[in-house]
Each structure stands twice: as structure tokens, then as C-alpha cells.
Amino acid sequence: MRHDAKAFAPNHETRLRKKQKSGNGIVSGNGFLRAAARLCLFVFVWVIIVISQIKKEKAIEQQIGRFERSARRRLRRLASISPRLGDLIISFPAAAYVIATNSVDPDAAGEAVRRVKEGCSLQEVAKPLGIPMWLKRVPPEAFSGNPSAFPDGEKFARSIAGRIPKNPEDACHWLSWVCFASQAADEEFALWIASEKPPFTQQLPSGRVPLRPLAVFAWYSRHSRSLAHELMEKPWQPSMRFSTAMSAMQGWLDRVAGLFKPQRPRRGPGRYSRRPSGGLRMVPLRTGPQLREEGRIMNHCVGDYVQQVATGECLIFSVRDGVDHIATMEIRHHAHRNGYSINQLQGPSNRRPSEAVRIFARNWVDQFSVDPTLAMQTNSEEFTLKPAQWQELWQPYTAAKGGAGFELKPANLEALLAEADALRLAT
């Protein structure tokens, strides 16, 4: 049977059209899959970006929480200005703190912000702020109040990195000590303080750094052509331990105080050459040298009361007749009496004072029973300052570091001695 080729044509064309339709379906399916893949990739990247942003914001907030409370709102406002300023809070806490707290000139802070936004290096950001790069390693806990001038010598910057405390809670006091040491003495003394990390065992008053006596001692140790240096038995050296330096400084201050002790007038050779009595008076004993001198003259243990006096646990007075030491009095606060009263009154070698001295002491305490600290503020006449000698002693230091706290006043010498006691008792 013979078949015509044309008879098969319709069937062949039909099959070809079906095949083309099937192919178009595959093409359409692949396009959908590719579009879906692109959408999934976009969503995935978007989720990653959002998660990263959330993590970054959380990290910035955690970093801000490490700063002092008063600066946190300003730091959050700074971070909201630009993402790069948020990054600065993490990468350079000192720079962010200085900008946020307006610790520098507004123009300088504005220039630093502009450099941060433009993506400049941290070194370029630090220049208008006037802060050294070693601060980049200091944790946020170290910054409080209005920052002091930071040491920025080349040797200091090279050596300080390994001396930053690992415990962030120690950083605030540590930075205060280092900055004060640099200002009051020099950068080598500041490096020594940074390494020694004075072992303060008692909480110090807020904002107080009682390093001034030790800093002055260290400064004069390196300036040999001075009266103050001549009074030193063992000058400060960077190789000294902290306790050794404290002992050397205490001895030096005792000798400084000795320069201004009033001379005890001598009795004349005649039988009736007694000194006229100046009348009984109270002299407050505020410092370690004063207490130790009283103990030496009176031959008793009042020199061991330095800590109690420094902490306010008790008040010590010397009862004198003119320049003669008659008795030593300790008074303490008694809650049940709502005031102060005599705890002990001892004469030389702990002997019982005369009745006249006991009456005088009781009457005197009655005047100040509510607040005897007022009596502690009166001039004790413990030191007699000689202007020429005072000038010779302190002029080299005040010329280099400023004269604040070294004016010709007995109270300034007593303050220096009291700070030395506070430093000794806190370590």
C-alpha cells in the first residue's frame, strides 16, 4: 500500500508545535527560578545587613554604657550624627569623650568631627583635639569630668602601652595619677607611677589625687642645685619601689618642716631667769610630723595616731604654756552625748596633768563640744615661716610648675604634710 508523504505532514507539524510549547515551558520555569533565587539572595543580604547593624548599634550602646553616666546622653547624640562617629566611640573612646563633653574649643571639636565624617585616620582626628594616640588603648572607664592635660612625649608614648591596667575599674584612678604626676613632676615620674600603680587600699575622696608631696619630692630629686635637694638623704629614682620612695619622701618632709619649727628660748644662767608664761593654749595636731614630734617631746605614743586623725576618728591637741608642751589631749565624738568629749588627757610620759590643766582642757572642750573641727582650722602657730628661707626652698619648683599651694602661709606647709599622711595611709 502506498502512502503519500504529505499525509504525514500535519502530524509532524503537530508534534513539532507540541515540542516547542514544551520547550517554552521549561524556559519560563528557569526564569522564575532565577528570579526567585535573586530575591532570596537579596533578602539574605538584607537580613545580614540588618543583623550587622543591630549588632553594631548594640556594641556602641554597650561601649557608651562603660563611660561615666553624665556623658552617656551626649555620646548617644554624637553617635546619631554619623555612623562613623559611632565607630569612633568604639575605636577611640578618648576622642569621642572629648568631642561629646565639649572638653576642647568648639572649632577644634568641629574640625575633628569633619575629619571623622570624611574617613580620615584616627591620628588626623586626634590632632585638632590635642590628645596623644596612646589614649586609644585606654578604656572608657578611665574618663571622667574635664580631662587633664595628657603627657605626650615620644618616650612616654612608646613605654605606656604595656602599663595600662587590665582591669577597667582601675583605669580612672590610674589615669588621674599619671596625668597629675606628669604635671606636678615630669613624664619619667609619670611612667614610674603608671608602672607602680599605687596600691591604694582605702577609698579616696572624689577627685582627690594625694600625690603632690611625692611628685614634689621626685621633682627636687632631679634638681640637685637646690636647698630642698640638700635636705634629702635618699633622692627618688625610677628604680625605687613605691614603699621605699614613700619612706624617703616622709623623712624629707620631716626635715623640711623642721626648718620652720620655732626655736625654743633658752633659760638664762641666773637663778631667777625663768621664761614668762604665755598662758595655757591649745594647738591642733593635724599631720604626721606634728604628732610624731609631740610624741617625742612628751615621751608617749601619740605619734601612732596618724591614721585616726587623718580619717577623723579622733582629734588631737597639744596643751602648751607658751612654748612648753604640758599635756596631750584626745577628743572623740560620742553619739549618746551628741557631741565631743575628752577621751584622754596625758602629761609627759603619760603622767596625770595638774588640776589646772584638766580644768582648762574641760572648759576649752565645752566651747567646741558641738563642732571642734572649727578649732582645728585655727592657726596653730606650729610653724614660723621665714620669707627668705621659704623663697629659697620653693622658688625653683614654683618657677617651673606654678606657685599655687606654695604661698607664704603655715597652712600650706601643713596641707603638704597632711597630703603626705593621706597618701601613706591610703597605700
C-alpha positions in Angstrom: 0.0 0.0 0.0 1.4 3.3 -1.0 1.5 6.2 1.4 1.8 9.8 0.5 4.4 11.8 2.4 2.1 14.7 2.6 -0.3 12.6 4.6 2.2 12.6 7.4 2.8 16.4 7.3 0.1 17.5 9.6 1.1 15.0 12.3 4.7 16.1 12.1 3.9 19.7 12.4 1.7 19.0 15.3 4.4 17.2 17.1 6.9 20.0 16.4 4.5 22.6 17.8 4.0 20.5 21.0 7.8 20.2 21.4 8.2 24.0 21.0 5.4 24.6 23.6 7.1 22.2 26.0 10.5 23.9 25.5 8.9 27.3 26.2 7.5 26.0 29.4 11.0 24.9 30.5 12.4 28.3 29.7 9.6 30.0 31.6 10.3 27.8 34.6 14.0 28.5 34.6 13.4 32.3 34.5 11.1 32.0 37.5 13.7 30.0 39.5 16.4 32.6 38.7 14.2 35.5 39.8 13.3 33.6 43.0 17.0 32.9 43.6 17.8 36.6 43.1 15.0 37.6 45.5 16.2 35.1 48.1 19.8 36.4 47.8 18.6 40.0 48.2 16.5 39.1 51.3 19.5 37.1 52.7 21.9 40.1 52.2 19.3 42.5 53.6 18.9 40.3 56.7 22.7 40.1 57.2 23.0 43.9 56.9 20.1 44.4 59.4 21.6 41.9 61.8 25.0 43.5 61.5 23.5 47.0 62.0 21.7 45.7 65.1 24.9 44.1 66.5 26.8 47.3 65.8 24.2 49.5 67.5 24.3 47.1 70.4 28.1 47.2 70.6 28.0 51.1 70.5 25.4 51.2 73.3 27.4 48.7 75.4 30.5 50.9 74.8 28.6 54.0 75.8 27.4 52.3 79.0 31.1 52.0 80.1 31.5 55.8 80.2 30.5 57.8 83.2 26.8 58.4 83.5 26.9 62.1 82.8 28.4 61.7 79.4 26.2 58.9 78.0 23.4 61.1 76.6 25.9 63.3 74.8 27.7 60.2 73.4 24.4 58.8 72.1 23.7 62.1 70.4 27.2 62.1 68.8 26.6 58.5 67.5 23.3 59.6 65.9 25.1 62.2 63.8 27.0 59.8 61.6 27.8 56.0 61.6 31.5 56.9 61.6 31.1 58.8 64.8 29.5 55.7 66.3 32.6 53.8 65.1 34.8 56.4 66.8 33.2 55.6 70.2 34.4 52.0 69.9 37.8 52.6 68.2 39.0 55.7 70.1 37.0 56.3 73.3 39.1 59.2 74.4 38.5 61.2 71.2 34.7 60.5 71.4 34.6 61.6 75.0 36.5 64.8 74.4 34.2 65.7 71.5 31.0 64.8 73.2 31.7 66.6 76.5 32.9 69.8 74.9 36.3 69.5 76.6 38.0 71.4 73.8 37.4 74.5 71.8 34.2 74.2 69.7 36.2 74.9 66.5 38.6 72.1 67.3 35.8 69.7 68.1 34.1 70.6 64.8 37.2 70.0 62.8 37.6 66.6 64.4 34.0 65.7 63.6 34.5 66.8 60.0 37.6 64.6 59.7 35.8 61.6 61.1 32.9 62.0 58.6 35.4 62.2 55.8 37.0 59.0 56.9 40.4 60.4 58.0 42.8 58.3 60.1 42.5 58.4 63.8 45.8 60.2 64.0 44.4 63.0 61.9 41.3 63.1 64.1 43.4 63.4 67.3 45.4 66.4 66.1 42.8 69.1 66.5 41.7 67.6 69.8 45.3 67.8 71.2 45.2 64.3 72.6 48.0 61.7 72.2 47.5 58.4 70.3 48.4 56.2 73.3 45.0 57.1 74.7 43.4 54.9 72.1 44.3 51.9 74.3 42.7 53.4 77.4 39.2 52.0 78.3 36.2 54.3 78.5 36.0 53.8 82.3 39.1 56.0 82.7 37.5 59.2 81.5 35.5 61.4 83.9 35.0 65.1 84.5 37.1 67.6 82.5 40.1 65.7 81.2 43.5 66.9 82.3 46.5 67.6 80.1 47.8 64.3 78.9 51.6 63.5 78.7 52.6 63.1 75.1 56.3 62.8 74.9 57.8 60.3 72.5 59.4 58.1 75.1 56.3 58.2 77.2 54.1 57.1 74.2 56.4 54.2 73.4 56.5 52.9 77.0 53.0 53.5 78.3 51.1 50.9 76.3 52.2 47.9 78.5 51.5 49.8 81.7 47.7 50.5 81.2 45.8 48.5 83.8 44.0 45.4 82.5 41.1 45.9 85.0 38.9 48.7 83.6 37.7 49.6 87.1 41.3 50.7 88.0 41.7 52.8 84.9 40.0 56.0 86.2 42.3 56.4 89.3 45.3 55.3 87.2 44.8 57.9 84.5 44.3 60.6 87.2 47.6 59.6 88.9 49.5 59.5 85.6 48.3 62.9 84.4 48.9 64.5 87.8 52.3 63.0 88.1 53.3 64.4 84.7 52.1 67.9 85.5 53.5 68.0 89.1 56.8 66.4 88.3 57.7 65.1 84.8 56.9 62.3 82.4 59.5 59.9 83.8 57.9 60.1 87.2 54.5 59.6 85.5 55.8 56.4 83.8 57.0 55.2 87.2 53.6 55.9 88.7 52.0 54.1 85.8 54.1 51.1 86.5 53.9 51.1 90.2 50.1 51.6 90.3 50.0 52.9 93.9 48.2 50.2 95.9 45.5 52.3 97.4 43.6 50.1 99.9 41.2 52.8 101.1 38.7 54.7 99.1 39.9 58.2 98.3 37.8 61.4 98.2 36.3 62.0 94.8 38.6 63.9 92.5 41.5 63.9 95.0 44.9 62.6 94.0 47.2 62.9 97.0 50.4 62.5 95.0 51.6 66.1 95.3 54.2 65.6 98.1 55.7 62.6 96.3 55.7 64.4 93.0 57.5 67.5 94.5 60.0 65.1 96.2 60.6 63.4 92.8 61.0 66.7 91.0 63.6 68.1 93.5 65.4 64.7 93.4 66.3 65.6 89.8 67.3 69.2 90.6 70.4 68.9 92.8 71.2 72.6 93.0 68.5 73.5 95.5 68.0 73.7 99.2 65.3 71.1 99.0 67.6 68.6 97.4 70.2 69.2 100.2 67.6 68.0 102.7 67.3 64.6 101.0 69.0 61.6 102.4 67.8 59.3 99.6 66.6 61.1 96.4 63.9 59.5 94.3 65.0 57.2 91.4 62.9 55.4 88.8 64.3 52.1 90.1 62.8 52.6 93.6 59.9 50.6 94.9 56.8 52.7 95.9 57.2 51.9 99.6 60.8 52.9 99.5 60.0 56.2 97.8 57.3 56.9 100.4 59.7 56.4 103.3 62.3 58.7 101.7 59.7 61.3 101.0 58.4 61.2 104.5 61.8 61.7 106.0 62.5 64.6 103.6 59.2 66.4 104.6 60.0 66.0 108.3 63.3 67.8 107.6 61.5 70.5 105.6 59.1 71.0 108.4 62.0 71.2 110.9 63.3 74.3 109.1 60.3 76.2 110.2 59.9 75.0 113.8 60.0 77.9 116.3 63.2 77.9 118.3 62.6 77.1 122.0 64.1 80.0 124.0 66.8 79.0 126.4 66.8 79.8 130.1 69.3 82.3 131.3 72.2 81.5 133.6 70.7 83.4 136.5 68.8 81.9 139.4 65.6 83.9 138.6 65.8 83.9 134.9 62.5 81.9 134.3 60.7 82.5 131.0 57.5 84.4 131.4 54.4 82.2 130.9 52.4 82.8 127.8 49.3 81.2 129.3 47.7 77.8 128.5 46.6 77.3 124.9 45.5 74.5 122.6 47.5 73.7 119.5 45.8 71.3 117.0 48.0 68.5 115.7 46.9 67.7 112.1 49.8 66.0 110.5 52.1 63.0 111.0 55.2 65.1 111.7 53.3 67.2 114.3 52.1 64.0 116.0 55.5 62.3 115.9 57.2 65.5 117.3 54.6 65.7 120.1 55.2 62.0 120.9 59.0 62.5 121.0 58.8 65.6 123.3 56.1 64.1 125.6 57.5 60.6 125.6 54.3 58.8 124.7 52.6 57.1 121.8 50.6 59.9 120.2 52.7 59.5 117.1 50.8 56.3 116.4 47.5 58.2 116.0 48.2 59.5 112.5 45.6 57.2 110.8 42.9 58.0 113.4 43.5 61.8 112.9 43.6 61.5 109.1 40.3 59.6 109.0 38.6 61.9 111.5 38.2 59.2 114.1 39.6 61.5 116.7 41.1 64.9 117.2 44.4 65.5 118.9 45.5 68.8 120.6 48.7 69.8 122.4 48.2 71.8 125.6 51.0 74.3 125.9 52.1 77.0 128.2 53.9 79.4 125.9 56.2 77.2 124.0 56.3 74.4 126.7 54.4 71.2 126.0 52.3 70.5 129.1 49.8 67.8 128.0 48.3 66.0 125.0 44.5 65.7 124.6 42.5 63.3 122.5 38.8 64.0 122.0 36.2 61.9 120.2 32.6 62.2 119.2 30.1 60.3 121.4 26.7 59.7 119.9 24.9 59.3 123.2 26.2 62.8 124.3 25.6 64.3 120.8 28.9 66.0 121.0 32.7 65.6 121.6 34.3 65.0 124.9 37.8 64.2 126.2 38.9 60.6 125.7 42.3 61.0 127.3 44.5 63.8 128.6 48.1 62.8 129.2 51.1 64.6 130.5 54.8 63.8 129.9 55.4 60.0 129.9 51.6 59.6 130.4 51.6 61.2 133.8 48.5 62.8 135.2 48.3 66.5 134.4 47.8 69.1 137.1 44.3 70.1 138.2 44.7 73.5 136.5 45.4 71.8 133.2 42.5 69.4 133.5 40.1 72.3 134.2 41.5 74.3 131.3 41.0 71.3 129.0 37.4 70.7 130.1 36.4 74.3 129.7 38.0 74.5 126.3 36.3 71.4 125.0 32.9 72.7 126.3 33.3 75.7 123.9 33.8 73.4 120.9 31.8 70.3 122.0 29.3 70.5 119.1 31.9 71.1 116.3 35.6 71.0 117.5 36.7 70.9 113.9 36.4 74.7 113.9 39.3 74.7 116.4 41.3 72.5 114.1 41.1 75.3 111.5 42.6 77.9 113.7 46.2 79.0 113.3 48.3 76.6 115.4 51.5 78.7 115.3 53.2 75.4 114.8 55.5 76.8 112.2 57.3 80.1 112.0 57.9 80.9 108.3 61.0 82.9 107.3 60.3 84.5 104.0 63.8 84.3 102.6 64.2 80.7 103.5 60.7 79.8 102.2 61.5 81.5 99.0 64.8 79.7 98.6 63.2 76.4 99.4 60.3 76.5 96.9 61.2 79.1 94.2 62.8 76.5 91.8 59.7 74.4 91.9 57.2 77.2 91.7 59.1 78.8 88.8 58.8 75.6 86.8 55.3 74.4 87.9 53.5 77.4 89.3 53.1 78.8 92.8 49.6 77.5 93.7 49.7 76.0 97.2 53.2 77.3 98.0 52.3 80.8 99.1 54.0 82.0 102.4 51.4 80.5 104.8 51.8 78.0 107.6 48.6 76.4 106.4 50.3 75.5 103.0 53.1 73.6 104.8 50.5 71.8 107.0 48.5 70.9 103.9 51.6 69.4 102.2 52.2 67.3 105.4 48.6 66.3 105.6 48.6 65.1 102.0 51.7 63.0 102.7 49.9 61.4 105.6 46.8 60.7 103.4 48.9 59.1 100.8 50.8 57.0 103.2 47.5 55.8 104.9 45.8 55.1 101.6 48.6 52.7 100.4 
